[in-house]
Amino acid sequence: MSLKLILVITFSSWSFANDNLRVAFQWKQVDFSYPSNESRQAAINSREFVPENNIPLGLEVYQDRLFITVPRWKSGVPASLTYIKLTDPMDSPKLRPYPNWEAHKLPRSEGGDPPEIVSPFRIRADQCGRLWVLDTGIADRLGDTKIYTPPQLLIYDLHNDALLRSYRFPKDQLSSGSFVATITIEDDNCQDSYAYVGDIGQPALLVYSWDKHISWKIKHHYFNIDPLAGDFNVAGISFSWRDGLFGIALSAPEADGYSTMYFHPMTGIHEFSVSTKILKDPALAEKSFHEFKVLGSRGPKGQSSVSFLDKKNGVLFYSLVNLNAVACWRTTNPSYTMESQGRVFMSNVTMVFPNDIKVDANNNLWLSICFGKLRNPPISTHYGFLLNESLRYPAVTICRNPPFKTELFRKYGFLNDEIAYATTWKTFKYNQFSLNEFFNDVTFNLSEIASIVALDKFKTNLKISSTMTLTYGQCFTVTPKSDSKKWGNKYGYYFYLGSLKNTTTSQLGFHIFIHEEKEIFSGTFPIFLSVLLVFCFVEKVSDDLFQEYMYIATGDSIQVNLKQNIFNQLPNGNCNSSSKYSKSVCIEDNANYIISKYVNCQTPWIPNKSLPECSNYDQVQAIVTNSTSSLYLQDVLQKSRCVRKCKTTLYLPLLQTIREIHPNFWSLKIYYSSNLITQMEEVIGYDWNNLISDLGGSLGFLLGLSVFGSIGLLEQLISITIKKRHLTKKTQQESVRVDEKKIAKYIRKTQSGTFSTAAFDEVLNAILNDGRKIRELARAFGIHEATLKQKLKMKNLTKECKSESLSKALLFSSVQEQEIKMTLSAENLNRLERVVSPTRTHIPQGTPQEMTTPPRMTTQSSRRKSESPRPSTSKQSPLPKQNLPDKRPHVSISHISPVPVPNKQVKRKYGRQKQHSEILTSTPLKESLEKKDDKKKEKLAKLQESKKNLLDKYLMMTRML
C-alpha cells in the first residue's frame, strides 16, 4: 500500500503560537465512502479506483463541511471533488463525492458525454451559499491524457447541492499553455458577483461576471515572472521555476465600493495590488496600466504560491515556498516590507509547501500540505512467501484457572478470595508470613498444570520459566532451545495433564498465550489487559505485543495449526531495529520504575530487586491500587515510549480439532503444517524516480503549477543524477562531466523542435527491442525493466520530447575527448611501467655498453624513428606523439632476461623483415602487450560511445516520463 499524505492544520482564536497548531485530518491513503463494500471492491477490480493515485489538493470550509479536491492527474480517481464532515470522529474519514457519484462518472468509451466534474484543483465558497469550482477539464494528465472540456467554472448551491450554472472559458481567452490553478470570488453583491481566475501559463487574469454571464482576459507585466527569482529549494530539492500569476486575494470593499486585489507571480518576491474597479471593465484595464501598484518585497527567498485574505481582520496570509512557512501582513499597514510582515508558522517537517490556505467563519486558518513525500517518503508493503528449511516455534505461556488454592487463603488471614482488590489485603498476617511465602504456597506448580511438556516428541528440546502474577497466579512459559526441521501434526508442542484435581467450585481451564520469545510474559500484562478491556485502551498495548490468546477447558483435546507471518517495518522512528530489543521488557521496566515512585518496595508480581519486599498493608494497598488503575496505566503508556520492534513475527493459531476426553484430563498440540512463511515488508514508496515520473504531477500539477517550470527542474535532476563512473575496474578513473549550460541550451531548443512522429517512433521501437539498452536505462532510472517498458510503450509524448536536438545535448567537447586520449596513453605507459623497471636513460643504438648496463627497451615509435622512412600499414601507436621522457619505459636485465638475436632476418609484425641490432624484450611479451593495447582502445572507444548514447537517451526518456 503506497502512502499519500495530506495534513490539514488549523490555527484558532488568532493566536498563532506553536502550541495552537494541530492536525485536524490526515490520510496515509485516501478512501471513499462507497454505497457498499461490494461496489468498492468492484471499483478496485476495474481500476476505476486506484487508491495510490488519489492525492488531495485544494480545500474549502463551509459551515460543517470541509470540501477537498482530488485532481485526476492519473487514472483511478473515482471522484475529484469531495467533502467530509467536520464532526467526523476519525482523523482519516472516508471522502464523500460532491454533489453525488453520478457527477463524476467518466464515459466508458470515446465519444461519450463528459462528466459534470472532471478535475478541479481549487475551489471557493462565497457568502451567498455558492461553491465555485474551477475545473481544468483534463483527466489522466500523466497517462493517457483526455481533454473532456475546456477550463470551466461550476457553481453549486450549497443549500441543496444543485448545479446553478456552468461556464466554459472561450478559446480566444486561453492559449496553448494555459493552466488555470487559482480562484477568488468578489461576493459582496450576490447578483453582481465576480470570479477572478489566475492563468499561470499565459500568464493572465480571467474575470467572470455572474450577472452578465461572460468573461474577459486581462494582461499586465506584473503578472509575469521575475527572472531574478527563478531559483527554488523545497525540501532539499533545488530547481528553477517559471510560473506567473499565482496568488490572488481580495479585500473587503473600500470606501468607493470596490475591493482591492492583492496578487503576485510565484516566480517573484514582490506583492502587487489593483482595484477591482479596473478589473471589472476590460476597456478600462487596457488603459490603466499605472493603476497596478507595487506594494513591496518579501525579501530574499520570498517566493510565494497561494494566498488568502481574511476580510474581517484585513490580514493577508500567504505561503513562503523556500522557507517552509506561512506569513501574514495587515493590509492597513502602509508599508509592505520584511519588518512589517509576520511569520505565522515555520517548520521543515510539517509545513513543506503549504498548498492551499483558507480562513473560515470561526477565524480558523486552514492549511493543506501534501508535499511530504520526498522528505517523509510514503511506505508500501510488499508481500511474499518463504520456504524455510527450519522453523522457530514461538513461546507458549500457560496459566491455570482458577489461579489460586483459595482453600489456603484463611490460613493467611484473608476473609475472601479476591486478592486483586486492595481492601482484601488489610487482614493479611504481615507479621507471620511474607508475600513470597504466600504466593509460593497458594499457586500451582508445573506438575499441577501439565505433567507432560514436549517439543518434537522430546522433553529436552525446550526451556521452562515461571512468572508470578496477581490475576493469573503462577504461569509457566515454554520456549524452544533450537529451531525445528520437522512439521506436521506429529511434531510441535505437546501439553498433557491427567488426574486433575479441582479444589474449587469453578470450572477448571487454562489460559494459553502464544507470543515471541523475546516478548516476555510478565505480571504487568494481565493487569494491563484487564484494565484495558474495561477502559477501551486494549489496542494501544495488546495489539503491539502481538500475543495470541486461547482458553482451554478440562476434558478437551485440541490441535492447533500455526501460521507464521514475518513483518519488517522500516526503522523510521516508530520502531526499534535492535535484535535485543523487547517491547514487553521495556514496558515492564518502566512499570516497575513508575510504581517505585508510589511505593518504595516490591511484590512477587511486580519485582524490583533493588527494593525491599513490601511488609505492611499501606505499601501493598498502594501497589495494588495504582497498578490496577487506569491512571497508572496511562502514565506507563505515555512515559514509557516503548515502540514496537521493526522485525516482528506474528503467530496465527488456527483451531483444527476439538475432541472430548476424560473431564479430569486435557491436552494441547501446537504444530506447523508446512514450512511456508508469509513475509510482509515495508519499502520506500517514493523516490527520485517517482519524482521524475510525476513531473507536472506531484511536483507540478499536484501543487497547481504549470508544466513549464518542470524544464528547469529537469536540468537540476540531470545534474544530480549523473554521477562519476569508472571507465574500467582496473584503469584510471575518469569522470563523465556534463556541461549544464549546454543541456539547458538544448532543452530550450526542444520547444521549437521539428522531430517527426515517425522518426521518434522509430527511435522508441529501437530502444524497446534492445534488451541491453533497456537494462542500462532501467539501471540509470533505478526502476524495474518491465516498468520502464510499460512507460515507454505509452507514447504519450509532448512536442518538446520529439526533438532530435536532445540526441546532441550531451556530446563531449573536444577538450574532454583530448583528456580521454591522454588518459588512455598514460594508462598504457603505466601498465608498461608495472611490467618493467625504469633504471637507465635512453642509450643510442649502436653505442658499446658493458654487460652491467641494461639496454633501453625500445618502443614501437622509437624503432620507427630509427628505421628508414617507408610506408607502414600498422595501426597507430597508442603512445602520445609528444615527448614524455619521465614516463618512457626501460628494461632491466634483473627483471627481463635479454633475448640474443641471431644475425638473420626475422618476420616482423609490421609486414617487413629487419635485422635486430639491439637487445629487445621477449617477442611473445611484446606482442601480448600490443594486442592488449589494441583491445583496450577498442573496448574504451565502445564504452565511451555507449555512455554517450546512454546519456542522450537518459535525457530523452527523462523528458518523456
N, C-alpha and C positions, 0 to 999 in steps of 0.2 A: 504494500500500500504506500503510494507516494505521499509525501507531506506537502500540503499547501497551507499557508499560514496568513491570516489577517488579524490584526489587533484593532479593536475599536476602543478608543480611550476617551474618557471624559474628564473634564475639569469642572468642578462645581463651585457655585457661590462666588465666582470671580476672584477666588483666592488661588493663585496659581503656584502654590507651594508643591514641592515634590510629593509630599505625603497625600495630596489630593488626587494624584494620578492613580487611576485604577483601570484595569482591563474589564470592560463591560461584556464583550463577547469575543470569542476566538475559535477558530476552526483549524484543526490539523488536516481535515479533509471534508469538503463540503458535501452535505447530503440534502436531499429534497424530500418534502412531505408528499409522498405518493398516496393515491387512494387506498392502496393495499400493498402488502409485501410481494404479491404475485406480479402486480403491474411494475413495481420497481425492478424486480428480477428480470422481467421481460425486457425492460428498457436497457438493462445492463447487457443482456444477451444479444440484443440487436444493435448494441453500441450507440443507441440514442442517448445513453447516459454513461459517460466515461468519467468516473469521479476525479481522477487526477488532472483532467483538463479543465476543471471548474475552479476559477480563481476570482474571488470577489474584488471589486474595484471601487466604484463610487457609492456614496451613501446620502441619505436624506432622512430627517426625523420629522414626523408629523403626528402630533398627539401621542397615541400609544403604539405607533408603528415605526419601525426602522426599515427603510427601503434600501436595498442593496442591489447593485448591478453586477452581473456576471457575464462580461462580454464573450462573444463567440469567436475568439481568435483561433480556436481549434474546434474540431468536431466533438460531439458528445456532451454538449451543453443543452439540457432539456428546457431551461427557462433562463432568459438573460436579464429579466427584471423580477426581483423577488422582494419579499418582506418577512420580517419576524415581529413578534410582539415583544415590547419592552418588558412585559410582565412574565415572559417565559422564565421558568425556574432554572433552566440549564444555561451554561455559558457557551454551549455549542448547539443551539437549536437547529432543527431542520428548516430549510428555506421553503417558503410557500410562493408559488408563482403568482405574479400580479399581471393583470387582474384575474386570470384563470389559465388553465393549461392550454385551452384552445388558442389563445392569443399568441402562443409561442411555437405552435406546431409547424415544423418545416415541411414543405412538399416532398413527397417520396420520389417524384420523378421530375425531370426537367419540363418546364412549361407550366407547372402547377402554380396556383395562386400563392403569392408570398405571404408569410405570416404577418400578423398585425404588428408584432415587435420582433425585430431581427437581432440587433446587437447594440444596445445603448452603452455609453461609457459613464456619463454623468447626468444627474437629474436634479431638479429643484422644485420645491413646493412653495406656492405663494400664499398670501394671507386670505385669498379668496377661496381656498379649499380646492385648488387645482394642482395637479402634478404634471410638470413639464418634463418630458422625456426626450433627450437628444439622441436620436438613433442614427448610427452610421450606415445602416442598411447592408453591411457586408458581413458574411459569415465565413468561418474557417479560413482566416487570413493566412495562417501558417501551413495550410494544407491545400486542399482543392478549393481555392477561393471562389466564392459565389457572391455576385452582387445582385441582391434581390430588389433593392430600391435605392434611389439616390439618398443622400442625407436628408433626414426628415425630423419634424417636430410632432410629437404625440402629446396631446393634452387630455388628462383624465380628471373626472370629478371624484374627489376623494371621499365624498359623502356616500356615493353609491357605486363607485369604481367603474362608471360608464365612460366610454371614449367620447369626449366632447368634440374634438377636432383633430385633424391631421393635416400637416402641411409639408410638402416636398420642395426643397430649395431648387430654383431654376438652374439650368445648366450654365447660363451666362454669368451666374454669380459664383460659380465654382471653377476650379482649374484641375488639371490632371493630377496635381499633387495635393489637392485639398484634403484636409483631415480636421473634422470638427470634434473638439475634445472638451470644451468648457462652455458653460452656460450660466447666465444670471438673469433674473427677472425683475423688471420695474412694475410693481403691482399696487401702487397707491390708488389707482383708479381701475377697478376690476374690468370695466368695459373698455378702457383705453390702456391696456397693459402692453408692455413691450418685452420681447426676449432678445438678449444680446448674446450672440454665439461667436466664440473665438475660433477662427480657422487658422491653425498654426502652420499649415502647409503653404498658403499663398504668400505671406500672411495677410489676413484681412479680418474685418469685423462684419458679421452678418446681423442685420437688425430686422426683427419680425414684429409687425403690428397686429395685435389681436383684433382691433376694431376694423382695420382695412383689409386684413387677411392677405397681406402682401409682405414682401421682404426686399431689402436692398443691401448693397455692399458698400463698405467704406474702407478706403485705403489711406494709410498715413505712414510716414517714415518712422514714427515712433513704434510702429508695430514690428519693425524689422529687428534683426538680431544685432547685438553689439559684437563686432569681430574681435574685440579685445577680451571678451568674456566667454570664449568658447571652451575653455578648459574646465573639466569637471572631475571630481573624485568622490565617488559614492561607495561606501562600504569597502574602501581599499581598491576600487576599480577606477583607474584613470582613463578618461576618454574625452573626445571632443563632441560637442552637440551644437546643432544649428536649428533650434526651434524658435519661431517668432512669437506672436501674441499668445499668451497662455493665461496668466492670472487676470481675471476681471471681477470687480466687485462694485456694488452700488451703495451709495449713502442714502439716508432719508432725504426727502425733498428739502431744498433750500428755500430761502425767502421768496425766490421767483417761481417756486412751484416745480422746479426741475431738480433732478438728482445729479450727483457727481459720480462719474465712473472712474475708478482707480484701476489702472492696468499696467502690465509690464510684459515684455517678452521673456521667455525662460532663459534664453541666452542673453543675459544682460544683468546689470546690477542697479539700474535706475528705476524709479517709480514715476508714473505719469498720471495725468488726470485730464478730464474733459467733461463739460456739462452735457447732459443728455439733451439739452435744447439743440445742440449742434447735431447730435446723432439722430434725432427724430426727423430731421429734414435733410434728405440726401443732397439736395441742391445747396443748402447752406453748408453742409460738411465739406463740399469740394472747394468752397470759397473761404473757409475759416481755418486755414492751416495753422495760424498762430494761436487759435483758441485751445489747442492742445498744449498743456503745460508740463514742464519738467519739475517734479517735486524735489528730488534729491537722490542721493545714493545710499545703498545699504552697505557699502564698503567692500573690501576685498572678500572674495568667496561669498558674495552676497546674492548669487543666483537663486531665483525663486520660481516655484512652479505654481501651485494652486493658491488661491487667496479667498477670503470671505470677510465681509464687513458686517459687524453687529450694529444694526441701525439704532437700537435702543441706547447704547452707550457710545456710539461713534468710534468704535475700536476696529481697526483693520488687522486681521490675522493673516499670516502668510508663512509658507514653509521656506526654510533655508536649506537647499539641497545639499550643498557641500559641507555644511556644519551639522547635519542631522539634528535639526532644531526647528521649532516653531517660534516665530517672533510676532510682535504686535506694535502698532503705532496708533496713537489717538489722533483722529483727523482734525480735532480742534487745535492741535499744536501747529503753530505757523511754520515750523521748520521740520524738514524731513532729513535728519542726519543720524549718524550712528549713535550719538549721545541721546537723541530723543526717542530711539526705538528700544523696546523692552524684549527680553528673552523669556518666553513663556516656559518652555521646557526644552532640554537638550539631552540626548542620550545616543551613544554609538551602538546601542543594542536594540532598544525598543522604538527609537524614533528614526530609523533608517528610511529615508524618503517618504515622508507623510504624503499620502496620495489624494486625500480629499479632506476638506475642512468644512464644518458646519456648526453654527450656534443655534440651539433650539429655543423654544419659547420659555424654557425654565432656566435660561442662562447657563446651560451646559455646553461646553465646547467639545465637539466630537471630532475625532481624527481616525482615519483608516490608514493602516500601514500594511503593505503586502510585499515588501522588497527584502524580507529577511532570509530569502532562500540561499543567498551566497554566504552571508555571514553566519546564519544558522541554517545550513542546508537541510532540506527535507529528507525524511527517512523512508526507505522502502523495506519491506520484509520479503525475503526470498525463502521459499520452501523447497526442501529436498529430502531425500531418503538415503540412509546409510545402511550397509550390511556389515556389521562388525563381527570379527572373529570371536570376541569375548564381550560379555555384558557385565555391568556392575549393578548388583542388587541394591535397592535403597535401604535405609534404616527403617525398622519397624518397631514402634513403641506400643506396649500392651499395658493397659491399666484395668484393674478389676473393678467391677461394680456389683454390690456396694463396696466402697474402697476401704472401709474400716471394720474391725471387730468391735462392734458397738457394745457387745455384752461386757467388755472390759472397761468401758468409759466410767462406770460408777466407782471403780477402784481408784480412779484419779480425781474424783470429786465432781465430775460433770453431772448435771441434772437432766440434760437432754442430749440428743445425738447430733445436733447441728453445730459443729465446731467452726463452720465458716462465718458464724455470727460472733461479733466481738464480745457481746454480753455473756456468751456461753463460757468464756474463759475466766469469768470472775470467780468461779468456785474451784478452779483448778488448784491442786495442792502443790504450790510452788516450793514450799519448804521441805517437801518429801521427794519430789520427782523433778527431773529435768525434762525439757521438751524433747530432747533426743531419746531419752528412755521411753517416753510416752509413745512417740511415733514408731519406734522400733518394735514396740510390744503390740500395738493395735493394728498395724498394717500387715499385709500378706507378703510372704517371700515368694521367690520364683517357683518353687515346687508346688505352691498352692495356686499358682496361676497356670503354669504349663509344665507338665512332667517331662515332655519331650520337645526339645527345640533343636532343629537341624537345618542345614543348608546343603543341598545336593546330596542328601542321604547321610551326611556326616555331621556330628555334633561339634567337631573340632574346626569346622570351616568358618566359625563366627565368633564374635566377641559380644559380651553381655555387660551392660552397665545399668545402674539404678538411679532413679530420681525421685525425691520426696516432694509431694505436692499437697496443698491444703484441701483441694477439692477432689482429686483422684487418688489420694493415698500414695503408696509406693508403686511407681511404674518402672518397667524394665524395657530398655532399648537394645535391640539386636542389630548388629552391623556385620557385614561380611569382612573376612580377613583378606580376601583376594577376589579378582574377577572370576566369573563363571564362564566356562566354554560350552555349557550344555543348556539346552532349553527344551521345553515341553512339560506336560503335566506330571512327569515322573521325577522332575527335578525342582529346584527352587526351595523356598522356605516351607517348613512344615512345623506346625504347633499342635500339640495334643495334650489333653488332660483328662484323666479318668477318675472316678470315685470322688467327685467334687462334693464337698460338704458345705451346706448352706446354713449359716448360724443366724440368719436374719429372716424376716418375713418377706423381704423384697426378692424379686426375681433376679437370678444371677445372670451376669453377662460381662462382656469385655469391650472396652474402648480400644480401637485399633487406629493408630496414626502412622501413615506412610509418608516419609519425608527424606530429604537428602541427609547424607551422613554428617556434613558439617553444620547443618541446621539442627542444632541440638533441641531436645525436648526438655524444657525446664519447668519449674514450678510457676514461673511467671505466666506462661502461655495459657494454662487452663483458667487462671483468674482473668486474664485479658479477654479470652474468648467468651466467658460467661458474662462479663460486663459489657463487652462489645455488642453481644446479641441483644442485650436489654436497651442499650443506648444507640443502636444502629450505627456503630462505627466499625463493624466487622471487616469491611473491605479494606480499611486502612492498614490492618495488620495481617489478618489471616490470609488474604489473597497474596500478599507479598512473601509470606513464609512458605507458600506452596506445600501445605500439608493436606494430605487426603485423609478423610476420616470415615471409619466404618464402625458399626456396633454389631456384635455377635452375641446372641443369647445362647445359653447352655442348651444342649440337645440338638444342636445344629452342626453339620459338617459342611464346610463351604470351600469352594475352589474359586480363586480369583486370578484372572488373566491380566498380566501387567503390560502396559504400553509405555514406552519411554520416549519422551519428547525433549529435545535439547533446544534451548532458546539462547541465542547470542545477541546481546544488546550492545550497541555502540557505547563506548565509555565517554559519554558527553556530560558528565557531572551528575547524572541521575542514577548511576550505578557504580559499584566498586569492582575494578578488574583484578584485584589481588586474588590469587588462588587460595590464600589462607583466610580470606575474609568470610565471616558468617554474620548474617543479619540477626539471627536469633541470639547469638552470643553478644552482639552489640547491644541489643535491646535489654537483655538480662543484666549486663554490666551496668548499663545506665539506670535500670530499675533499682538495682542494689545501691547504686550511688545516691539516687534521689531519696530512697527510703531511709538512708542513713542520716539525711537531713532532719527527718522527723523523729527518729528513734536511734539512739547510739548503741544498737545491739543487733544480733542476727537470730534467725529462726531456721529450723530444718528446711522449710520450703523457700526461704529467701536467704541463702547462705552468704556470708561475708566473713572470710577467715580473719580479716583484720579487726573484727569486732567481737566482743564477748557475747555469750548467749543470753537472750532475754530471760529474766528471772522473776518478773513481777507482772501483775495484771496491767498496770498502766502502760508498760512497754509493749506487751502483747496486744492490748487493745489498740494502741496507736498504729501498730503494723497492720493488723487485720483491717482496721477501719480505712486506712489510707490505701492499702493495696487492693481493696475491693471497691474503691470509689471511682466514679467517672472522672472526677477532677484529677486524681492521681494518674489515671490512665492518660488523659490528655496532656498532663505535664510531661510524662515519659515520652509520648509521641512527638511533642513539639521540641523538646530539648535534646532528645537522643540523636535526631537527624541520621538515623540508620537507614541507608539506602539499600536497595537490593543488589545482589551480585549481577555482574554483567553476563556471566555464563551460568545459566540455571538449568537444572534438569527437573522436568515435571514428570511425575509418575501417575498414569491414569489407570486405576483399577477397574476392571470390567468383571462383574459377577457372572460366573459360568454355571455353577450348580449349587443348589442348597439341598442337602439330604438330612432327613431327621434320623437321629441316633438316640442312644440312651439319654434320658434327661439329666444325668449326672456327668455326661461327657461332652466334650466339644473339640473340634479340630478345625484347623485353617491351613490351606495351602495357597501360597502366592508364587506364581511362576511366569516366566516369559514363554509365549507360544512360538516366537521366532526371534531371529537376531536383527530384525528390521527396526531402525530408529528413525523417527521423524526429526528433521532439523529445521529450525526457523532462525534466520539470520538477518539482522538489520544491516542495511548498506546505505551509503550516502546516495540519495536520490536526485541530487542536483549538483552539477559541477560546471566547469568552463565549457564542456561540450554541449550541455543543455543550454547554457547561455548563448552559445553560437547559434544553436537551432532555434532559440527563442528571440533572436534579434527582431525587433519590432513587436515582440510579444511581451514577455515578462519584463523586458528592458525598454521596450518602446511602446507598443500598444497597451501593455499592462499598465504603464504609467500614464497612458493617454498622450504619448508623444508621437511625433511623426517618424516615419522610417528613414527620412533623410539624415537625421542625426546618427544613424547606425553606421554610416560610412566612416566617420571619424573614429567611432569606437572600433570598427573593424581594423583600422590601421594599428590601433593600440594592441588589439588582440593578436595580430600577426607578430608584432614586435615582441610581445610577451611569450608567445607560444614557440617561436622558432629559437631553439637553443643551440649551443655549441655541440657539435658531434665529432666523433673521431673518424678520420679518414680510413684507418685500419687499426687493428688491435695492437700491432707491434711497431707502427710507424709514428712519426712525429704528429702531434695533434694540430689540426688546422681548423679553426672555427669558420663557419659559413656566416658571413655578416650580410645583413640585408640593408640596403640603402632605403631608409624610411621615407626620405623625401621623394625618391623615385617611385616608391609604392604609392604614396599619396598622389603623385602626378598622374600615374596610370589609372588609379581608381577614379580620379576626377574625369579622366578621358572616357571612362566607360559609360558615362551618362549620355554621350553622343555617339556611342558605338553603333556600327552597322553590321555586326556579325550576323549572318543569316541563320534562320532556324534550322535549315537542313545541315549546314556546316556544324552547328552546335550539337545537333543530334548525332552527327557522325562521330564527333569527339566523345560525346557521352557514351555511345554504344561501344566505342573502342575501350573506354575505361571499364565499362561493365563486363566486357569479355576478357579482360586481362586480369587474371586472378592475382598475379604478383602485385600489380598496381593497386588493386583493391585492398590487399593486405597492407601495403605501405600507407595508403590513405587512412585506413581504419586505425593503424598504429599511430599515425600522426594526430588523428582526431581523438584517439583514446576510446573508441566505441567498437562494438562488435561489427564484424564484416557484414552480417545479414542486415543489421540496422542501417549501415551505410548504403548497401544496395537498394534497400527499400526507399531511402530518401532520394537516391539518385534517379530511381525509376519514376518518381512523382512528376518530374519535369515541370513543376510549377515555377517557371523562371521569369524574372522580370527583364526588361530590356537592358538594364545595367549589367546583368550577368553575361549577356550574349555578346561579348566583345573580344575580338582577337587581341586587343591590347593587353588583356590580362596575361596572355602567354609570354609577354615581353617584360612583365613588371619586375621579375627577379633575375634578370640576366646579370652575370658577373661583369664587372668593369674590367678594362684592360689591366689596370693595376692589380686587381685580385688574381687575374689569370697569371700575371707575371710572378706574383707571390707563390702561387701554386707550383709553377715551373721551378722556381728557386727551391721550394721545399722538396720537390722530387729530386733535384740534383743533390741537395745537401743530404737527403736520405741515402742515395746511392753511395756517396762518399763516406757517410757514417758507417754504412754496412761494410764497406771495404776496410775501413779502419778497424772494425771489430775482428776481421779475419787476419789482417797483417798488422805489424807494429811499425810505426814511423821511427826510424833510427838515424837515417842519413839524408842528406840533401841530394839534389839531382847530380848525377855523375854523367858527363858527356860520353856518348857512345865512342868506344874505342880507346878510352883512357886506361892505361895499365893500372891494375889495382892488386893489392895484396889479398890473400885469401881471408884475412881477418876483417876486411872491409866489405860489408854486404852491398851488393849492387842494388840499384834502384829498380823497383818494379815499374816497368813502362806501361802506360795505359794505351788504350786504343788510339786516342787522339795524338799522343806524343809519337807513337810509331808512324802515324800518317805524316807527321811533320818531317820525320827523318827520312822517309822514303821519297823517291822521285814522284812528282805530281802526275797522277794519271786518274782518269775517271773511276769512280767506285760505285758499286751497286749495293753496298751495305747500308744498313739502317743508320740513322743519325745517332751520334753518340749521346748517351744520356747525361754526360758531364757538361757543365756550362762552358761557354766559349771564353769567358774572361779568365784571367789567371787567378788561381787561388792557391798560392804557394803554401799557406799554412794548412791546407786541407789535402794536399796531394799525398796519396798513399805510397808507402815504401814497404819493402820486404826485408825481413831479417833472416839470415841463414839459420839462426837459432829457432825460428818459427817454421819456415818452409825450406825444405832441402832444395838446393839448386838442381835443375834438370840439365845434365850435359846434352848439348845439341850437336849431333853429328854434322860433319861438313857435307850435307846433301840437301837437295830440295825436298821440302815437305808441303803437303796440301794445306793451304790456308783456308780459313772460313770465308774469307772475302773474295774467293774465286780466283786467286792468283798464287803463284809459288814465289817463295822468298827465302834467302839464306839467312838463318838466325845468326846474329852477330853479338847477342848479349844474353845474359842469363835471365830466363823468364821463370815465372811460376809454373806450376803444373798445368798442362793444357786442359785436362778434364776440369780442374778447378776454375780456370778462366772461362771456359765455355759455359760452365754451370752458372757462373755469376752473370754472364752476358744474357743467358736465357732468362734468368730470374729478373734482370733489369727490364727486358722486353715485356715479360708477363706483367711485371709490376706497373709499367707505364700503361699497358692496355687496361689492366684492372682499375687503375686510378682514373683513367680517362672515362671509363664506363661509369664508375661510381660518381664522378663529377657530373656527368651528363644525367645520370639517374636522379641525383639530388636536385639538379636544376629543374628537371621535369616535375619532380615531386613538389617542389616549392611552387611552380607555376600552377599545378593542378590543385594544390592546397589552397592557394589564394582564390582560384576559381570556385572550388567547392565551398569555401567559407562564405563567399558572396552568395552562392546559390542556396545554401542552407539557411 
